[in-house]
Amino acid sequence: MKKIPKIFVLDTNVLLHDHRCIYNFQENDIVLPIVVLEELDKFKKGNEDINYHAREFVREMDKLSGDKMFDTGVSLGNSLGTLRVMLGQPFTDEMLKSFYDDTPDHRILAVAKYIADENPERTVVLVTKDVNLRLKAKSIKLMAQDYLTDKVKNADDLTKEATQCSVSDEQVAEFYQNSQGLDVKKLKITPFANQYMILSGPSSGALAIYNKTAERLQRVEKQKVYGIEARNSEQTFAIDALMRPEIQLVSLTGIAGTGKTLLALAAALAQEEQFDQILLARPVIPLQNQDLGFLPGDINEKIGPYMLPLFDNLAFIKSRFRPSQREVVRINELQSSGKLMITPLAYIRGRSLSNVFFIVDEAQNLTPHEIKTIITRAGEGTKLVFTGDIHQIDSPYLDIQSNGLTYLSDKMVGQELFSHVNLVKGERSRLAEIAGKLL
């Protein structure tokens, strides 16, 4: 029996998340309510990621356009379904009783409900990244789901503690004595490239990293970088990854207070002679979705509050030394010369990053496309570090499975130039650690 294709009705936010989403629904048909195109028109101007997706999707529609697009639909290609733009439909009596406002969301619901009623033999699904709209759809017995294509299935794996490997005390002793490390074949384990492990013996232990080329577990030494010393095993792993020149891409996750940004900045300062510039940036997510233009002052005063956490980390590193010490003087020189820059991520857009130590803070608020855009800007000699807490996402259309930091860590794991470390223990204070876990 031939499978009947489904009909997917797409919300605007799906197109703003992935302008090529219409090609990811296999043989199923796609319907775009006309109000979606009207909403897209508001997003075409600007330099943000959503503006890029809006423009690219409109161009994609122009390639596909034809008279049938507003009738039976146009084909999206071999083995794919059709794309149809549908004009507005009247609200059902049920909707009129439930939803008082005439909003774009409710118009999209009206179209989806009309299609479902007109096609009882087919499965009709509203696809939206808006949780509230999904709930409204289900309230009128309409199927609704998130856009699932770029969601990571095993996101929780990224927040686990470091892998424990049970060994004998004799193997631990051999590990310390042999500069080449331990052969993983003897341990009967299959780690991935640059995987960090805690070797645990009955009465001894060691910290190790897997060297894929040598197929051996090698020692991880505790390091002090620019006055900052690791306080636990995961921080030791993080510093090791940040200081290894062969690891060009690092992702650090963990709750607030685990030291992600602090360690990255300290490691960058410790290696500043090897790089032309140190860039520390973060995406600006205005509160209550207000644009920066609503804030008083010039541009520096507008963005200042968002950059304060980064300056706080720099101030903490300075506090480890006396004001007259060489390290503090050097930091001031780096800032005044522009070699050390703390800036909103938007200011980096379009730049080519060669021989730069680039730290992107709060990367959980970036989309997979934004992460890809940043990484593809990396030139020779550049090291990229993404830090964030995937449980604290400020963007309304991202979650633990679809944010850029999760996506990056999932897709790059096993690559020899990449390493991921999850910091599990808060070191800011006992109060901060407990709050981060319980609240």
Salt bridges, closest charged atoms under 4 A:
ASP29 OD2 - ARG122 NH2 2.67
ASP41 OD1 - LYS44 NZ 2.79
ASP49 OD2 - HIS53 NE2 3.40
ASP49 OD1 - HIS369 ND1 2.60
GLU56 OE2 - ARG59 NH1 2.59
GLU60 OE2 - ARG20 NH1 3.70
ASP102 OD1 - ARG107 NE 2.95
ASP117 OD1 - LYS113 NZ 3.98
ASP146 OD1 - LYS129 NZ 3.18
ASP146 OD1 - ARG134 NH1 3.88
ASP146 OD2 - LYS151 NZ 3.03
ASP150 OD2 - HIS17 NE2 2.52
ASP157 OD1 - LYS160 NZ 3.14
GLU215 OE1 - LYS185 NZ 3.64
GLU221 OE2 - ARG219 NH2 2.92
ASP240 OD2 - ARG244 NE 2.48
GLU246 OE2 - ARG244 NH1 3.17
GLU272 OE2 - ARG330 NE 2.98
GLU272 OE1 - LYS339 NZ 3.15
GLU327 OE2 - ARG326 NH2 3.78
GLU333 OE1 - ARG330 NH1 3.18
ASP361 OD2 - ARG282 NH2 3.07
GLU362 OE2 - ARG282 NH2 3.12
ASP389 OD1 - HIS391 ND1 3.73
ASP399 OD2 - LYS151 NZ 2.35
GLU427 OE1 - ARG231 NH1 3.97
GLU433 OE2 - LYS437 NZ 3.18
